[in-house]
Amino acid sequence: MRRLTDALTKPLIGSVLAISFVTFLVFSTIPVLIPLLGISFFNFGSVETPLVYIYVGVIQIVLQGLLIGRLAEKLGEEKLMVFGSLLFMMGLFLMPLISNIMVFLILLTMIGQVAE
């Protein structure tokens, strides 16, 4: 416990550990949140729920396979990291608040661009 306390008090290491913890915590909610919202808002069943994950996979393939390299060259990796994190945060925050299927898909796109 003392080593953890020592690591958390160091400026750079403490920040990285805190950010990593929050990031892993948030990413662990996605496999639970998306099906629950799909069932609750749209009555998704055993056919529609996997289609949601396929949609997110296609988004990741398109973005990471075709666009990320070009965007990184044009905008820079730092800006992309900040912009992607903001999109992810907004998408995850808004998803349980809006029960429209089109908005749900847009928010999934915002979340899917970061989820790796």
C-alpha positions as a LaTeX table, in Angstrom:
\begin{tabular}{lrrr}
\hline
Residue & $x$ (\AA) & $y$ (\AA) & $z$ (\AA) \\
\hline
Met1 & 0.00 & 0.00 & 0.00 \\
Arg2 & 2.89 & 2.31 & 0.76 \\
Arg3 & 4.34 & 1.85 & $-2.75$ \\
Leu4 & 1.01 & 2.78 & $-4.27$ \\
Thr5 & 0.79 & 5.87 & $-2.08$ \\
Asp6 & 4.36 & 6.83 & $-3.03$ \\
Ala7 & 3.59 & 6.36 & $-6.74$ \\
Leu8 & 0.39 & 8.41 & $-6.54$ \\
Thr9 & 2.19 & 11.33 & $-4.89$ \\
Lys10 & 4.74 & 11.64 & $-7.71$ \\
Pro11 & 3.48 & 14.29 & $-10.15$ \\
Leu12 & 3.71 & 12.45 & $-13.47$ \\
Ile13 & 3.24 & 8.87 & $-12.28$ \\
Gly14 & 0.27 & 9.73 & $-10.06$ \\
Ser15 & $-1.49$ & 11.50 & $-12.91$ \\
Val16 & $-0.89$ & 8.66 & $-15.35$ \\
Leu17 & $-2.12$ & 6.06 & $-12.85$ \\
Ala18 & $-5.25$ & 8.09 & $-12.06$ \\
Ile19 & $-6.05$ & 8.64 & $-15.75$ \\
Ser20 & $-5.43$ & 4.95 & $-16.52$ \\
Phe21 & $-7.73$ & 3.87 & $-13.70$ \\
Val22 & $-10.56$ & 6.12 & $-14.87$ \\
Thr23 & $-10.05$ & 5.06 & $-18.49$ \\
Phe24 & $-10.20$ & 1.34 & $-17.68$ \\
Leu25 & $-13.22$ & 1.91 & $-15.44$ \\
Val26 & $-15.09$ & 3.72 & $-18.21$ \\
Phe27 & $-14.15$ & 1.16 & $-20.88$ \\
Ser28 & $-15.39$ & $-1.64$ & $-18.64$ \\
Thr29 & $-18.88$ & $-0.10$ & $-18.61$ \\
Ile30 & $-19.35$ & $-0.24$ & $-22.38$ \\
Pro31 & $-20.14$ & $-3.98$ & $-22.73$ \\
Val32 & $-22.74$ & $-3.59$ & $-19.99$ \\
Leu33 & $-24.17$ & $-0.18$ & $-20.86$ \\
Ile34 & $-24.86$ & $-0.68$ & $-24.55$ \\
Pro35 & $-26.98$ & $-3.86$ & $-24.26$ \\
Leu36 & $-28.88$ & $-2.53$ & $-21.25$ \\
Leu37 & $-29.75$ & 0.70 & $-23.06$ \\
Gly38 & $-30.64$ & $-1.20$ & $-26.23$ \\
Ile39 & $-32.99$ & $-3.48$ & $-24.32$ \\
Ser40 & $-34.46$ & $-0.69$ & $-22.21$ \\
Phe41 & $-34.94$ & 1.95 & $-24.92$ \\
Phe42 & $-35.47$ & $-0.07$ & $-28.09$ \\
Asn43 & $-36.43$ & $-3.62$ & $-26.98$ \\
Phe44 & $-33.29$ & $-5.08$ & $-28.60$ \\
Gly45 & $-33.10$ & $-8.84$ & $-28.51$ \\
Ser46 & $-30.56$ & $-11.50$ & $-29.33$ \\
Val47 & $-30.46$ & $-10.39$ & $-32.99$ \\
Glu48 & $-30.20$ & $-6.61$ & $-32.61$ \\
Thr49 & $-27.63$ & $-6.51$ & $-29.78$ \\
Pro50 & $-24.85$ & $-8.26$ & $-31.76$ \\
Leu51 & $-25.64$ & $-5.97$ & $-34.71$ \\
Val52 & $-24.79$ & $-3.02$ & $-32.46$ \\
Tyr53 & $-21.36$ & $-4.51$ & $-31.78$ \\
Ile54 & $-20.87$ & $-5.23$ & $-35.48$ \\
Tyr55 & $-21.70$ & $-1.57$ & $-36.18$ \\
Val56 & $-19.08$ & $-0.43$ & $-33.66$ \\
Gly57 & $-16.56$ & $-2.83$ & $-35.21$ \\
Val58 & $-17.18$ & $-1.45$ & $-38.70$ \\
Ile59 & $-16.74$ & 2.10 & $-37.35$ \\
Gln60 & $-13.39$ & 1.10 & $-35.83$ \\
Ile61 & $-12.23$ & $-0.60$ & $-39.03$ \\
Val62 & $-13.09$ & 2.43 & $-41.16$ \\
Leu63 & $-11.59$ & 4.96 & $-38.79$ \\
Gln64 & $-8.45$ & 3.08 & $-37.82$ \\
Gly65 & $-7.88$ & 1.50 & $-41.21$ \\
Leu66 & $-8.63$ & 4.42 & $-43.46$ \\
Leu67 & $-8.84$ & 7.72 & $-41.61$ \\
Ile68 & $-6.67$ & 7.87 & $-38.49$ \\
Gly69 & $-3.35$ & 7.95 & $-40.34$ \\
Arg70 & $-4.48$ & 10.77 & $-42.59$ \\
Leu71 & $-6.02$ & 12.71 & $-39.72$ \\
Ala72 & $-2.90$ & 12.28 & $-37.60$ \\
Glu73 & $-0.74$ & 13.70 & $-40.37$ \\
Lys74 & $-3.11$ & 16.61 & $-40.91$ \\
Leu75 & $-4.06$ & 17.51 & $-37.31$ \\
Gly76 & $-1.39$ & 15.85 & $-35.17$ \\
Glu77 & $-1.69$ & 12.99 & $-32.72$ \\
Glu78 & $-2.11$ & 15.19 & $-29.66$ \\
Lys79 & $-5.15$ & 16.98 & $-31.07$ \\
Leu80 & $-6.68$ & 13.67 & $-32.15$ \\
Met81 & $-6.22$ & 12.21 & $-28.68$ \\
Val82 & $-7.94$ & 15.17 & $-27.05$ \\
Phe83 & $-10.71$ & 15.34 & $-29.65$ \\
Gly84 & $-11.32$ & 11.57 & $-29.50$ \\
Ser85 & $-11.46$ & 11.63 & $-25.71$ \\
Leu86 & $-13.95$ & 14.49 & $-25.77$ \\
Leu87 & $-16.14$ & 12.68 & $-28.30$ \\
Phe88 & $-16.01$ & 9.52 & $-26.21$ \\
Met89 & $-16.91$ & 11.41 & $-23.04$ \\
Met90 & $-19.82$ & 13.25 & $-24.66$ \\
Gly91 & $-21.14$ & 10.07 & $-26.29$ \\
Leu92 & $-20.98$ & 8.05 & $-23.09$ \\
Phe93 & $-22.58$ & 10.83 & $-21.07$ \\
Leu94 & $-25.45$ & 11.47 & $-23.50$ \\
Met95 & $-26.24$ & 7.85 & $-24.37$ \\
Pro96 & $-28.47$ & 7.10 & $-21.33$ \\
Leu97 & $-30.23$ & 10.47 & $-21.64$ \\
Ile98 & $-31.62$ & 10.25 & $-25.18$ \\
Ser99 & $-33.85$ & 7.40 & $-26.33$ \\
Asn100 & $-33.88$ & 8.04 & $-30.08$ \\
Ile101 & $-32.44$ & 5.26 & $-32.27$ \\
Met102 & $-30.68$ & 7.62 & $-34.70$ \\
Val103 & $-29.09$ & 9.57 & $-31.85$ \\
Phe104 & $-28.13$ & 6.23 & $-30.26$ \\
Leu105 & $-26.28$ & 5.24 & $-33.45$ \\
Ile106 & $-24.54$ & 8.63 & $-33.63$ \\
Leu107 & $-23.48$ & 8.32 & $-30.01$ \\
Leu108 & $-22.26$ & 4.78 & $-30.69$ \\
Thr109 & $-20.16$ & 6.23 & $-33.49$ \\
Met110 & $-18.69$ & 8.76 & $-31.07$ \\
Ile111 & $-17.91$ & 6.01 & $-28.58$ \\
Gly112 & $-16.76$ & 3.48 & $-31.18$ \\
Gln113 & $-14.11$ & 5.76 & $-32.58$ \\
Val114 & $-12.16$ & 5.44 & $-29.34$ \\
Ala115 & $-13.00$ & 1.96 & $-28.07$ \\
Glu116 & $-10.14$ & $-0.30$ & $-29.04$ \\
\hline
\end{tabular}
